[in-house]
Amino acid sequence: MREHGTLRILHFGLGEIGIGIARETARTARLHSVAAVDLDSSKVGRPLGSLCGSGSSDVIVRASLMEALADAGSVDVAFHCAGSHLKDIEAGLLDLIEAGCNVVTTAEEVIFPYVGHPDAAERLDAAARRKGVTLYAAGVNPGFLLDRLPVYLSSMTLAPRSVRAVRMVDLSRRRAALRRKMGVGEDAASVSERTRRFAIGHAGFTESVQYVARALGWAIGPVEQALEPVVADRRVERAGEIVEPGAVLGLAHTAHAESADGHEINFSLTMRLDCSEPFDEIEIAGQPPILVRFPLGLHGDLATLASAVNAASFVATAPPGLISQLATPTA
């Protein structure tokens, strides 16, 4: 860590979440933005401060990592906000690692890539260890509510038998890009065709199930998933969106896995524009049983910004390598 604890920050990806992280970086005394990268031609060449509404105008958004690194001179931590799926982002992560950056990524599949993408996980871990830097997945879901939090909660019970988690998310309170990702306002038949292929919706659900199973030592079978559109039965107008009857309000996603000896994991995530009672709930069947509920739901966009920004000091001092599971007590 640098003198006075100030870390030099590179921003890789400036969508809504990436810009939000840049804004919070400017407000955080221990962090100092020194470089930014994005492929959007409307952003390249502009001062970072003009995009996020705060911070220095000295940092210019570049189209390549090489250019950004030339601007920065040196970087302690890179915030990577440039995709969800490892097949699309592994090369970018490796480039950041090879440049000697500790990396905090919001990519969902990095939370636990060891089952679905074992070769990529090995390459990323090996590169980070060789360069003496840390790669860490931040976020809320995955990253906290359906993986790290239930695993830590399990340390408060004996002989847990099952983990159940339910999220009801109000899309009217979330960013427009997420509503597009959930198919809001689209034709139900078109969305249904994509849900059958899992070509739409939330990423990282399977990885969260596998994270919990591995941490608890449960030898689960395949993760069974179901994904369906939530279809409006009346006209809904919220957050500047208009959804007619028969069109899509959001998505309902479930995942289930069990072991031969009777352990079960059940997750349910429903995101809809007209959600009247958002909440997050985690239940662990054990001795004693545990039930934790967030009555209004954890605001995923804001909490994702917090989890990333607050992880900067952690990765700057953590052991090198890919850090997925945190060293917390478990059942």
N, C-alpha and C positions, 0 to 999 in steps of 0.2 A: 504494500500500500504506500501511496506517495505521501510526501510531507504534508502535515496537517490533516491527513486522511482523505484528501481530495483525489477522486478518481477521474481519469480522462475517458470520456465516453464516446463511442461511435454508434450511430443509429443506422441500422441496416433494415430498410423497409419502412415506408412512411405512409401506410394506410391509416385508418382512423385510430387503431390501437397504437401504432408506431408514433404517430403525431402526439397522441395523448401522453405516451411515455416521454417524448422529448419535452413536452410542456412541463411535466412533473419533474424531469431532470433539471430544468431551469430554475425550479422552485426549491431544489434540494441542495443545501450548502455543500454537502460532501461530494457532489457530482458536478462535472464540468464537461459540457458537450464540446467536442473538438472536430467531429467529422460526421457526415451523413451520406447515405447512398440510397437511391431509388431509381427504378427504371422508367418511371412515368415522365415523359418529356415535358409535361406541364409543370413539373416540380424541379427538374434538373436546372441548375444554374441560379436557383432562387435562394435567398438566405433562409436558413432553417427557422429563424425567429419569425419570419413572415408567414410561415406555414402553421406554426404552433401558437403564435400570438404572444410569445414571451421568449426571453433569452437573447443572446448576442446575435447581431447580424453578421458577424465575422465568419460563421460556419456556412459554407455554400454547399448545397445538395449536389452531389456528383453522380454520374451515371455508372461508375465502376468503383469497385473496392480499391483498386490500385490508385486511382485519382484521389479518393478520400484519404487513404493512408499517407499519400504524399502531402496532403494538406495538414494532417494531424501530427506527423512526426512520430508520435508514439501513442498507443492506446492501451488502457488497462482493461476495459470491459466493453463488449459490444452487445447492444440490445438487438436481437434478431427477431423481426416481426414480418416474415416474408413467406408464409405458407403454413400448411398443416401436415402435409404428407411427406414422409421421409424420402420417397422416391423423387420428389420434386425439389427438395431443399438440401439433401445431403451434400451436394457439391458446394453450395454456398456456405454451409456450416464448416466444411473442411477448409475452405479458403480463409475463413475468419480464424480458425484454429492455427493454420499454417502461418498466418500473419502474426501469431503470438498473442491473440486476444482471448481473454476469458469471455465466455459467451453465456448470456441469459436469453433463452429462446421461448417464445410463446407457442411454438409448434406443438400441437396436441400429441402427436404420435411419439414424441421424444420422452414422454413421461415414463414409458416402459416399452422400449422397442425390442426387447430380448426374445420375444416369442414371434411376433409378426415380422420383424426385420433383423434377425440375429447377425447377419453379415454386416449390415450398415452399422449396427450398434458396436460391433467389434472394431470396425474401421474408425469410427468416431472416437471410441475410448482409447484405442491405440495411438491415434494421432494426438489427442489431448495429453496423454501421458508423456509422449515423446517430446512435445513442445512445452510441457510443464504448465499447462493451463487447464481450466475447468469448464465443462459444458453442463449447463443446468436448465431443466425445463420448469418454467414458472407458469402460473395460471390458476384458474379456479376449477374448471371442469373440462379436461383433467388438470391436475396440479394440487387440488385441495379437497373439495367436497366429496368426491367419490373415490378417493384413493388415499392420500396422505392423512386426512382427518379420520376416516373410519379405522385406519390401521392404528393410529395413535390412541383412539378411543378404546380399541380392543385391549389395551394394556390395563384398563380399569375393570376388566371382567375375567372370570375363569371359564375355561372350556367353552368358548364361543362355538355355536352351531351354525349360525347364519348371519349374513350381513344384508340388510335391505336399505336402499336409499331411494328417495323420491324427490324429484325437483319439478315444481310447477313455476314456469317462468313467464312473466308478463312482457311480451315483445314490444308493447307500446312504450316501455321504459328503456328499451335497448336501442343500440345504434341501427341506422337504416340498413347498413351492409349486412347485419345479422338477419334482419327481416327478409332481405333478398335471398340469403342463404337458406332460409327456412321456407321459401316458396310463397311468402305472403302475397295474396292477390292473384296468384296464378290459377290457371285452369286445373281442376282436381285430377282429371284424367292424365294430363301431362305430368303432373307431380307424382301421381301414383306409379307411372311407368318408371320414373327415376328412383322412387323409393324401393321398388322391387330389385333394382340393381345397386342400391345403396350409393347412388351417384349424386345424392343431395343430402343435406343435413349435417349433423354434428359429427365431428371427427374425434377419435380417441376413446370412444366408449369401451371397446374391447380391451384397450390397453389399461384402462382403469380397473376392469374386472381382473385382469391378469396380475396387475400390481398388488391388489388386495390378496389374491390367492397365494402369490409367491411369498408375501410378507407373513401370512398366517400359516404357511406350510401346508396348504391344501392342494392336493393333486387333482385339480379339476379337469373335466373333459372339455370338449369344444364349447366355445361361447356361442349360445344361440341368441340371435337378435331378431327383432321385428321393428319395422319402420313404416308408419302410415301417415298420410296427411290428415290434419284436422280440418274438416270442411264446414263452412258457415251455413247455418240454416236460416239466417236473417242477414240483413245489411248491417255491416259494422263499420263505423267511422272512428278511428283513433289514431293519434300521432301523425296526422296528415295522410293516413292510409284509408282507402275506401275498398272494402271487400264485399262483393255482392253475394247473395245466396248461391251456394254451389261452388264458390271459389275457396281458395285455401287460406286458412287463418294461421297455420303453422304446422308443426310436425309432432308426432308422438313416437318415442323411441324407447324400446325396452331391451334389456340384456339379461340373460340367465345362464348360470353355470353351476354345476354341482360335482361333487367328488363321489367316488364309490362308497366311501364310509359315511355319507349323509350330510356333508357340509354344503351349504348353498349360498350363492350370491345372486341377488336380484336388484337390478337398477331400473329405474323408470325416469325418463326425462320428457316432459311435455312443454313445448314452447308455443304459445299462441297469443295472438294479438289482443284477444278479448278476455284474458285471464283476470278474474275478479279477486282471486285470493292467492297470490303468489306465496310460495314457501319452499323451503328445503328441509328434508327430514332424513335422519340416519337412525336406524334401529339395529341393534346387535342382540341376538338371542344368546344369553350366557348367564353366568352367576356372579353378580346380579345382572339383570337385563339393562340395556342402555338405550335411551331414546333422547336424541338431540334434535331440536327443531329451530330453524330460523324463520320466525313468523312472517316476515315480509320477503323472505328470500335474500340471498346475498347478491348484491348488484354485480353481475359478472364483469361488465366493462370496467367499472371503477376498481373492483377488487383485482382484476388482471393487471391494471396499471400499478396498483400498490404492490402486488406480489413480484412484479418484474423490477421496479425501482428499488424495492427493499432487498432484493436479492443481489444487488451489485456488490455491496461490501462482503457478502457471504462468498461469492465466487472468487473475489479477489484474494481471499485468504484460505480457501478450501483446498484440500488435496487435489492434485491433477487427475483428470479423467472425466468420464461421463458419470455424473451423479444423478441417479434416478430415485432410488429409495433412500430416504433420510434415516439417519441412525437414531431412531426413536424406539422406546420400549414397545413391544407387541405382546399379544396373548400367546 
